[in-house]
Amino acid sequence: MQKSTSEQPKIVRTERGLSISGTRITIYDVMDYVKGGYPPHFIRGLFNLSETQIEAALEYIRSNHDLVEAEYQQVLKESEALQQYYKQRNHERRLRSLQAPPKPGMEAAWKKLQARRAER
């Protein structure tokens, strides 16, 4: 992490991981676009960062490449696991909702919906 005698660190570790100081933007957010080949001015505009903030993030990524890359890969792995979990969970919930009986007072609408589904 960068420190000088007169200013605060520009990259800090938070509960979300390595973040740009004063923002909720992580280095991993920036890494997605760096790896995608986007230019710094695009990334800066996308996240509404100052020139100093984007330069600090890119410099930190360059100077600590191995550490950042290892953490980035872990973040991607965890993200993929979460996506799979919620995909499965939502699928199960959808199946349960389709099998649930109609709410009281909605029986006529339910029969009409079932008839239309059968027509397809």
N, C-alpha and C positions, 0 to 999 in steps of 0.2 A: 504494500500500500504506500502511496506517495505522501510524504510529509515534507514540508519545509518549515523553517523556523517561524514564519509569519502567517502561514495559512493553514487551514484545516485540510485533512486528507480528502482527496477527490473521489476515491473509491473506498467504500466502507463495507464491512461485513454486517449484514442484518439477518433477521430470522428467515428472509427469503434467499439469502446467499450474498454474493458480491453485488453491491448496488452503487449507482452513481449518487454521490453525496447530495442530500437535499431533494431527492426524487424517490419514487417507488420503482424506478427502472433498474432492472438487473443487467449485469454484464451479459448474462445468457440471452436476454432479449436482444441486445445489440449483436451478439454472436450469430443469431439466426440470420440477420441481414448481412453481416460480414461474410459468412459462409455462402450466402446467396449471391455474393458479388455486387451488392449495392454500394454506391459511392457514399462517402462520409456525409456529404451535404444532404443526401436523401434521408439517411438515418437520422441525422440531426433534425430535419424538418418533421419527420414522422413522429419522433418522440418529444418534439418541442424543447430541444436541448440548446444550451448556449455553445458557442464555438469552443470555449474552455472545457465544458463538460464532455463533448464528443471527443475532443483531442485527448483528454485524460482517460476516457474509456478505451479508445483505440490504442493508446500508448500502454495502458495496463495490460491489455490483451497481448500486445506484441512482446512486452518485456516479461510476462509471466505465462507464456503460451502453454507450457506443459500443464501447469496447475489449472489454468482456466479451461483448457481442453478436457482434462479429466473430469472436472466438475460439470462442465457442459454436457458431456456424455452421460453422466449420472442423472442430470436433470432431464435429459431426453428419455432415458430409460424409465424414470419415475412417471413422467408425463404419459408415456405410452401405456404403462400399467394402469394408470388412472383412467385413461380413455377406454381401455378394454373393460375395466370394472364397471364404469357407468354405462357403457354400451350394453353389456350383459344385464345389468340391473334395470335399465330402461326397457329392454326387450321383455324381461319377465313381468314388469309392471304393466306393459301394454297388453300382454297376453291375459293377465289377471283382469284388467279392465274390460277386455272384450268378452270375457266369460262371466262377468258379474251380472246379476239380474238388474233390470231397470229400476230406477228410483221410483218410489211411490208417486203416482200421478203421471208418470211418463210412459206407461205401458203402450198406449196407442202410438206414440211417436216411435217407440222402440220397434213395434211390429212393422210400421211403415219403413223404417230404416232396414230391418232385416229383409223385407220384401225387395227393396231396391238392391240390396247386396246380392240376393239370390238371382235377380235378373241379369247381373253382370256375368 
